[in-house]
Amino acid sequence: MQIKELKKRLQDYSDLELHVVSHSGSHFYLIQIRYQNEVDLLRGWRGQPKVYRSLEQATGELKRLGVKKAVLASNVAQDEVVGREPNYSGLTAHLPLSF
């Protein structure tokens, strides 16, 4: 979903859920849009996911869009540390963000 689509959805749907997604040990962030059973990422004009290099950049984008609340979802990579395939079920920390 591109920014112009997100702006329209923010006006149309009050129960839209926004997550700023990161991976522990990484300094990159994505914005995930959740509505009912749909999950999408904020994308640039070429259709690639928009990657932010800091939490401030990601939250700044949300502020510019008029978003007041989001959730910071940080994935923990415990399986990767011991050499197993990553399994992220239940290993995500969710922290509320307010702007």
N, C-alpha and C positions, 0 to 999 in steps of 0.2 A: 504494500500500500504506500503510495506516495503522499507527500505532505498535503497537497491540495485535497486528496481524498480523506485524509485524517481530519483536516479542518471541517469538512462537511459532516463527517460522522460525529465529530465532537458536538456539533450543533444539533444533530438529529437524535442522538442517543445519549442519555444521561448516565446509563449504566455501563459505559465503555470502560474497560480496565486497561491501564497502561503499566507496563513493567519495564524497568531499565535492567537489562540482563548482562551479567558479567560472569566470568569464570575465575575462581580463585587463582591467584598467581598471574593473571593477565591484566593488562591496563587498557583493554578495549571493551567498549560497551555497545549494546544494541538496544533499540526500543522495540518492544513487543506489544502488539495491540491484541486485546482479547475482547470478544463480544460473543456471548452465549457459548456456542461450541466452536466458534471460529478463532483461529490464532494466526496472526500475520506479523511480519516485521516491517518497520518503516524502511522504505527503499528510496534510493536516489533516482534520478531521471533515466538511468540506463537499466533500472530494474534490479540492481545489486543492493543488498542490504546496506543501509547507512551505518558506518562504523565510526564511533566517537572515541577519541583517544583519552578522554578523561570523563569522570562522573559530572564535572562541572559543564562540559560541553553538551552532554546528553540532557542534563536537567535544564540547561539554558535553552535548548531547543524546545523542550516542553513548556517552559515559561513563556517563550515567544508565541507559542500556540494558544496560550491562555489556560493551560492545564494547572490545576491547583493541587492535585494529589496524584501520586504514582507509587509503585512498589519497586524496591530494589531487590532483585532476585540474583543471588550469588551462588553459583554451582560450586560444589566442593569435589575435588578430584581424588578421593581416597583410593579407589580401585587402581587408578593410573600409577599411584606411588608404589604399589606392590606388584605392578606388572600385569594386572588383569585388564580385560576389556572394561571401559568406563560404563557404569550403570548409575544414572542420575536420579533414579526414583527414590524419593525421600531424602535426598542429600542436597536440598536447596534451602538456603536461608532467605526468608522474606522479611524485609524491613520497610515499614511505611515511610514515604517521603512526602513532605508538605512544602509548598512554595509560597 
